[in-house]
Amino acid sequence: METREQVFEQLIKEKLGMLRGTAMRILGSPADVDDAVQQALMTAWQKYAAFRGQSEFATWVTRILLNVCYDMVRDRARERDVLADYGESGEVPGEEAEEARLLDRLDEAIARLPNLYRESLSLGVLSGRSPEEAAAMLGCSRNTLYQRIHKAKQLLAKSIREVSYEEA
């Protein structure tokens, strides 16, 4: 039987690149990626006794990582709101500002999605994984993954339309 140290060492050897890639697609900042992966691994280490083995260990750690990443995205949105209240927008002028504003809007809309759809979208579309691999990580069939992604896109479109309507 492998010790906890051996399990984690094997996970890091085999899956660290995949974990970093997943976090990078959600967070976009290498510094944030390192923080998120470290936090997810620490949480998994602390909660190792709670791992029931119903899924692969790497899948369990990936789910912890997704939660950490989305918490960081929500925290960023709150920080932007606080800075905006004090008049410190930090926006870039011109076309780049509009693009950044649209990406921020998309990030915020993704962060507001229910976990099921947010995880499906992140793993099934944004991670670069095959549909089979993403479905296995989420514990569902490929068709279910596609249905969740479709629903996530519908919810995103609705959310973005509502924000656009409110801004008009």
C-alpha positions as CSV (number, residue, x, y, z in Angstrom):
1,M,0.0,0.0,0.0
2,E,1.3,3.4,-1.0
3,T,1.9,6.1,1.6
4,R,0.3,9.5,1.3
5,E,3.7,10.9,0.4
6,Q,4.1,8.4,-2.4
7,V,0.6,9.2,-3.8
8,F,1.3,12.9,-3.9
9,E,4.8,12.5,-5.3
10,Q,3.3,10.4,-8.2
11,L,0.5,12.9,-8.7
12,I,3.0,15.8,-9.0
13,K,5.3,13.9,-11.4
14,E,2.4,12.9,-13.7
15,K,-0.2,15.6,-13.4
16,L,1.5,18.9,-12.4
17,G,1.6,20.2,-16.0
18,M,-2.1,19.3,-16.4
19,L,-3.1,21.0,-13.2
20,R,-1.1,24.1,-14.1
21,G,-2.6,24.2,-17.5
22,T,-6.1,23.9,-16.1
23,A,-5.5,26.8,-13.7
24,M,-3.8,28.9,-16.4
25,R,-6.9,28.7,-18.6
26,I,-9.1,29.9,-15.8
27,L,-6.8,32.5,-14.2
28,G,-4.5,33.7,-17.0
29,S,-1.7,34.7,-14.6
30,P,1.3,32.4,-14.0
31,A,1.7,33.8,-10.4
32,D,-1.9,33.1,-9.7
33,V,-1.6,29.6,-11.3
34,D,1.3,28.7,-8.9
35,D,-0.7,30.0,-5.9
36,A,-3.9,28.1,-7.0
37,V,-2.0,24.8,-7.6
38,Q,-0.2,25.1,-4.3
39,Q,-3.4,25.8,-2.4
40,A,-5.2,22.9,-4.1
41,L,-2.4,20.5,-3.3
42,M,-2.3,21.7,0.3
43,T,-6.0,21.3,0.6
44,A,-5.8,17.8,-0.9
45,W,-3.0,16.9,1.5
46,Q,-5.0,18.1,4.5
47,K,-8.2,16.4,3.4
48,Y,-6.6,13.2,2.1
49,A,-8.4,11.1,4.7
50,A,-11.7,12.3,3.2
51,F,-10.8,10.9,-0.3
52,R,-13.1,7.9,-0.7
53,G,-11.6,6.6,-3.9
54,Q,-14.8,6.9,-5.9
55,S,-12.9,8.7,-8.6
56,E,-9.3,8.9,-9.6
57,F,-7.1,10.8,-7.2
58,A,-6.1,13.3,-9.9
59,T,-9.7,13.9,-10.7
60,W,-10.4,14.7,-7.0
61,V,-7.4,17.1,-6.9
62,T,-8.6,18.7,-10.1
63,R,-12.0,19.4,-8.7
64,I,-10.3,21.0,-5.6
65,L,-8.2,23.1,-8.0
66,L,-11.3,24.2,-10.0
67,N,-12.9,25.4,-6.8
68,V,-9.7,27.3,-5.8
69,C,-9.5,28.9,-9.2
70,Y,-13.1,30.1,-9.2
71,D,-12.8,31.5,-5.7
72,M,-9.8,33.5,-7.0
73,V,-11.8,34.7,-10.0
74,R,-14.6,35.8,-7.6
75,D,-12.1,37.5,-5.3
76,R,-10.6,39.4,-8.3
77,A,-14.1,40.6,-9.3
78,R,-14.7,41.9,-5.7
79,E,-11.4,43.7,-5.7
80,R,-12.2,45.4,-9.0
81,D,-15.5,46.5,-7.6
82,V,-13.8,47.9,-4.5
83,L,-11.2,49.7,-6.6
84,A,-13.9,51.1,-8.9
85,D,-15.6,52.5,-5.8
86,Y,-12.4,54.5,-5.1
87,G,-12.0,55.6,-8.7
88,E,-9.0,53.4,-9.4
89,S,-10.1,51.6,-12.5
90,G,-6.7,51.0,-14.0
91,E,-8.2,50.7,-17.4
92,V,-6.2,50.9,-20.6
93,P,-7.4,53.5,-23.1
94,G,-8.8,52.6,-26.6
95,E,-9.5,49.2,-28.2
96,E,-7.6,47.3,-25.5
97,A,-9.8,48.7,-22.8
98,E,-12.9,47.5,-24.6
99,E,-11.4,44.1,-25.2
100,A,-10.4,43.9,-21.5
101,R,-13.8,45.0,-20.4
102,L,-15.5,42.3,-22.6
103,L,-13.1,39.6,-21.2
104,D,-13.8,40.7,-17.7
105,R,-17.5,40.5,-18.4
106,L,-17.1,37.0,-19.7
107,D,-14.9,36.0,-16.7
108,E,-17.5,37.3,-14.3
109,A,-20.3,35.6,-16.2
110,I,-18.4,32.3,-16.1
111,A,-17.8,32.8,-12.3
112,R,-21.5,33.2,-11.8
113,L,-22.4,29.9,-13.5
114,P,-23.5,27.0,-11.3
115,N,-20.5,24.8,-10.5
116,L,-21.7,21.9,-12.7
117,Y,-21.7,24.1,-15.8
118,R,-18.6,26.1,-14.9
119,E,-16.6,22.9,-14.4
120,S,-18.0,21.4,-17.6
121,L,-17.1,24.5,-19.6
122,S,-13.6,24.7,-18.1
123,L,-12.7,21.1,-18.6
124,G,-14.6,20.4,-21.7
125,V,-13.8,23.5,-23.7
126,L,-11.1,25.6,-22.1
127,S,-8.7,23.0,-20.9
128,G,-7.7,21.4,-24.3
129,R,-8.6,18.0,-23.0
130,S,-10.3,15.4,-25.1
131,P,-14.1,15.1,-24.5
132,E,-13.6,11.6,-23.2
133,E,-11.0,12.7,-20.7
134,A,-13.0,15.7,-19.6
135,A,-16.1,13.6,-19.2
136,A,-14.2,11.0,-17.1
137,M,-12.9,13.8,-14.8
138,L,-16.4,15.0,-14.3
139,G,-17.8,11.5,-13.8
140,C,-20.3,11.7,-16.7
141,S,-20.7,10.5,-20.3
142,R,-19.5,12.5,-23.3
143,N,-23.1,13.3,-24.3
144,T,-23.8,14.6,-20.8
145,L,-20.7,16.8,-21.0
146,Y,-21.9,18.2,-24.4
147,Q,-25.3,18.9,-22.9
148,R,-23.8,20.7,-19.9
149,I,-21.5,22.8,-22.2
150,H,-24.5,23.7,-24.4
151,K,-26.5,24.8,-21.3
152,A,-23.4,26.7,-20.0
153,K,-23.2,28.6,-23.3
154,Q,-26.9,29.4,-23.1
155,L,-26.6,30.7,-19.5
156,L,-23.5,32.8,-20.5
157,A,-25.3,34.3,-23.5
158,K,-28.3,35.2,-21.3
159,S,-26.1,36.7,-18.6
160,I,-24.1,38.8,-21.1
161,R,-27.3,40.0,-22.8
162,E,-28.7,41.0,-19.4
163,V,-25.5,43.0,-18.5
164,S,-25.6,44.7,-21.9
165,Y,-29.2,45.6,-21.5
166,E,-28.5,47.1,-18.0
167,E,-25.6,49.1,-19.4
168,A,-27.7,50.6,-22.2
